Amino acid sequence: MPIAVQFDQPVSGQIPRALVYGGTVNVTSPSPTSVAFAMFARELIGDAFGGRNPGLAQFDLLPADHAAILRSLTIRFTQHPETRRFVQALVTERGCDPETTYVGVPRLRACTGDEHLLAGLDAWRPRRDTWCSAPLAQLDHWMPVYEIADGDGIALHLEYFSQAIANDSAGYDHAVQTSAPLPGPTETVNPFSASAFLTPVGGILQFSGQHLYCSVPNDSDRTRFSIDFATVDVDDIRAGLGARNVDCRCTGSSIRDFVRAADLAPMPEDVVAMLDDRPETVHLPPAQPVFTPTFTKA
């Protein structure tokens, strides 16, 4: 089934959300709020590296020291009250109802150009967020903090949106997650199915948590920084709307991680109860050897 990629189209309302549940990808141009959010992230990044060029600091510091700075930085970003306020403002600016829209934990990601620095930070296998107990109505939002190089960014394996893939999600339970690697495919992923999406600073890529995606390996000489967060609409969950589960067998749900955009109130218990028994029974193809994909540009 062809996947539509929309540019600067409406992203709020039940119909636009339904399109994303069906696989549509939205790319929106920078806005005053998204650009200000990126500038705020840059301030935190600059403070963390104490005057060093954040993109090149990996060459000035020992790997362990660089990794320690990144860990402290990403925690500070997630816990900073301004981070939540920016996400709340973005939800409103994009036309979402702040009373029914709930936002997940915002993250600052760092991906260096040096492979030995990647371990434990951003070395992702291709995955679906739904394999990690995400709601089927989850929408993912991703944006770069600095200008990104050609071929850099995030990649979606569009042809796998509605295609079942053998995976190890059956061993994942959000309620008792450990430091073990996140679920990933246990069969070959077509290397030509990955399309890298590039946006300017403040440009936002929005897609379903059901999409198979990964971070594009950074082959530049600079550390890439990006912001991502997720949203769900509780009216859609109550109505049973969301992407179709084709291959997810994890247990538990990350639904309690979301708070109401209007006032950061917790997720209503009736919505939590609806997702306690997920996932549905699915049938997976037999496992095959894992293949590390390469990437083509969108």
C-alpha positions in Angstrom: 0.0 0.0 0.0 1.5 3.4 -1.0 2.3 5.7 2.0 1.5 9.4 1.5 4.0 12.1 2.6 2.2 15.4 3.2 3.9 18.8 3.4 2.4 21.6 5.5 -1.0 20.0 5.7 -3.3 20.2 8.7 -2.2 17.9 11.5 -5.0 18.4 14.0 -8.5 16.9 14.1 -9.8 13.4 13.9 -9.4 13.1 10.1 -5.8 14.1 9.9 -5.0 11.8 12.8 -6.8 8.9 11.1 -4.6 9.4 8.0 -1.5 9.1 10.2 -3.0 5.9 11.8 -3.2 4.6 8.3 0.5 5.4 7.6 0.5 9.0 6.3 3.7 11.0 7.2 3.4 14.7 7.9 6.3 17.2 7.4 5.6 20.7 8.6 7.8 23.8 8.2 9.4 25.6 11.1 7.1 27.7 13.3 7.9 30.4 15.8 7.4 28.0 18.7 9.4 25.1 17.1 12.3 27.4 16.3 12.3 28.8 19.8 12.2 25.3 21.2 15.3 24.4 19.2 17.0 27.6 20.4 16.2 26.7 24.0 17.7 23.2 23.4 20.8 24.9 22.0 21.2 26.9 25.2 21.2 23.8 27.3 23.6 22.1 25.0 26.0 25.0 25.0 25.9 25.2 28.8 26.6 21.5 29.1 29.7 21.7 26.9 31.1 24.8 28.6 32.0 26.8 25.5 33.1 23.9 23.3 31.5 23.5 19.9 28.8 20.9 20.7 29.0 19.4 17.3 32.8 18.9 17.5 33.3 18.3 21.3 33.5 14.5 20.7 37.0 15.2 19.3 38.1 17.3 22.4 36.9 14.9 25.1 37.6 11.3 26.1 34.7 9.1 25.0 33.6 8.4 28.6 33.6 12.1 29.5 31.7 13.0 26.4 29.1 10.3 27.1 28.8 11.5 30.7 28.0 15.1 29.5 25.4 13.8 27.1 23.7 11.7 29.8 23.5 14.7 32.2 22.4 17.0 29.4 19.6 14.7 28.2 18.3 14.2 31.7 18.3 18.0 32.3 16.4 18.6 29.1 13.7 16.1 29.9 13.2 17.4 33.5 13.4 21.1 32.7 10.0 22.9 33.1 10.6 24.9 30.0 10.8 21.7 28.0 7.3 20.8 29.0 6.0 24.3 28.4 7.4 24.3 24.8 5.7 21.0 24.1 2.4 22.3 25.4 2.8 25.4 23.3 3.6 23.3 20.2 0.5 21.2 20.7 -1.7 24.3 20.8 0.1 26.0 17.9 -0.5 22.9 15.7 -4.2 23.1 16.4 -4.5 20.1 18.7 -7.1 20.2 21.5 -5.0 20.5 24.7 -7.9 19.0 26.8 -7.9 15.7 24.8 -4.2 15.7 23.7 -1.8 14.0 26.0 2.0 14.3 25.6 4.7 11.8 26.4 8.2 12.4 27.8 10.2 14.8 25.6 13.7 13.6 24.8 16.9 15.2 23.5 18.8 12.7 21.4 22.5 12.9 20.5 24.1 10.8 17.8 27.9 11.2 17.2 29.8 10.5 14.1 32.1 8.2 15.9 30.8 4.7 16.3 32.6 4.0 19.6 30.7 6.8 21.2 27.3 5.5 20.2 26.9 2.6 22.6 24.1 3.2 25.1 23.1 6.6 23.6 21.5 6.4 20.2 22.5 3.1 18.6 19.1 2.1 17.5 18.0 -1.0 15.6 15.0 -0.4 13.3 12.0 -0.7 15.5 8.4 0.2 16.0 7.4 2.1 19.2 4.4 -0.2 19.4 6.9 -3.0 20.1 7.8 -1.1 23.2 4.3 -1.0 24.6 3.3 2.3 22.9 -0.4 2.9 22.3 -1.6 2.1 18.8 -2.9 5.7 18.7 0.6 7.2 19.4 1.9 9.9 17.1 5.6 10.6 17.1 7.1 14.0 16.5 10.8 14.6 15.6 12.8 17.7 14.8 16.5 18.6 14.5 18.1 21.1 16.8 20.9 22.2 14.4 21.1 22.0 10.6 21.6 18.4 9.5 23.7 17.1 6.7 22.4 15.5 3.5 21.6 11.9 4.2 21.5 12.5 8.0 18.4 12.5 10.2 15.7 9.9 10.8 14.7 7.1 8.5 11.3 5.3 8.1 11.0 1.9 6.4 7.7 2.9 4.8 6.9 -0.4 3.1 6.8 -2.2 6.5 4.0 0.0 8.0 1.3 -2.7 7.4 3.6 -5.7 6.9 4.3 -8.1 9.7 8.0 -8.6 10.7 9.4 -11.3 13.0 10.6 -9.5 16.1 11.4 -10.0 19.8 8.8 -7.8 21.3 7.2 -10.7 23.1 9.9 -10.4 25.7 9.2 -6.8 26.4 7.0 -5.6 29.3 6.9 -1.8 29.8 6.0 -2.3 33.5 9.2 -4.3 34.2 11.5 -3.0 31.5 15.2 -3.3 32.2 18.4 -2.0 30.6 18.2 -4.7 28.0 18.1 -3.5 24.3 14.7 -2.4 23.0 12.8 -4.9 20.8 13.9 -5.1 17.2 13.4 -7.2 14.1 14.7 -10.8 14.1 14.4 -11.1 10.3 16.0 -9.4 7.3 14.9 -5.8 6.8 15.0 -4.7 3.1 17.9 -2.2 3.0 16.2 -0.3 0.1 13.0 0.4 2.1 14.6 3.1 4.3 13.9 6.7 3.4 15.8 9.5 5.3 13.7 12.5 6.1 15.5 15.9 6.4 13.9 19.0 7.8 15.2 22.4 8.6 15.7 23.5 12.2 12.3 23.6 13.7 10.7 21.5 10.9 8.7 18.6 12.4 8.3 15.1 11.1 5.1 13.5 12.4 4.4 9.8 12.0 2.6 6.8 13.6 4.3 4.9 16.3 3.5 1.8 14.2 6.1 2.9 11.5 9.3 1.0 11.5 12.0 3.6 11.9 15.6 4.2 13.0 18.2 6.8 13.4 20.3 7.2 10.2 24.0 6.3 11.0 25.8 9.6 11.4 28.7 9.6 8.9 29.5 13.3 9.3 32.1 14.8 11.6 29.6 16.4 13.9 27.3 15.2 16.7 23.7 15.3 15.6 21.1 16.6 18.2 17.4 16.2 17.8 14.2 16.5 19.9 11.3 14.0 19.9 8.1 13.5 21.8 4.9 11.6 21.4 1.2 12.4 21.7 -2.1 10.6 21.9 -5.7 11.8 21.8 -7.8 10.2 24.5 -11.0 10.5 22.5 -9.5 8.4 19.8 -8.4 5.8 22.3 -11.8 5.7 23.8 -13.3 5.3 20.3 -10.9 2.4 19.5 -9.0 4.4 16.9 -5.4 3.9 16.1 -3.0 2.0 13.8 -3.6 -1.7 13.2 -1.4 -4.0 15.2 0.3 -6.3 12.7 3.1 -7.8 14.7 3.3 -6.5 18.3 3.4 -9.0 21.1 4.8 -6.9 24.0 2.9 -6.6 27.3 2.1 -3.6 29.5 1.5 -0.1 28.2 3.4 3.2 28.2 0.0 5.1 28.5 0.7 6.3 32.0 3.8 8.1 30.7 1.4 10.7 29.0 0.1 13.8 30.7 -2.6 16.2 29.5 -1.3 19.1 27.4 -3.6 21.6 29.1 -2.3 21.2 32.6 -0.1 18.1 32.8 -2.8 16.1 34.6 -2.3 12.3 34.6 -3.9 9.9 32.1 -7.5 9.1 33.1 -7.8 5.7 34.7 -10.5 4.5 32.3 -8.1 5.0 29.4 -5.3 3.2 31.2 -7.7 0.3 31.9 -8.5 0.0 28.2 -4.9 -0.7 27.3 -4.0 -3.0 30.2 -4.7 -6.2 28.2 -3.0 -5.2 24.9 -1.8 -6.6 22.5 -4.1 -8.6 20.3 -3.1 -12.1 19.1 -0.9 -11.8 16.0 0.8 -14.2 13.6 4.4 -13.6 12.8 6.5 -15.0 9.9 9.4 -17.3 10.8 12.6 -15.6 12.1 15.5 -15.0 9.7 19.0 -13.7 10.2 19.2 -9.9 11.0 20.6 -7.7 8.2 21.9 -4.2 9.0 20.2 -1.8 6.4 21.7 1.0 4.5 19.8 4.1 3.6 18.3 6.0 0.6 17.2 9.6 0.8 13.5 10.5 0.6 
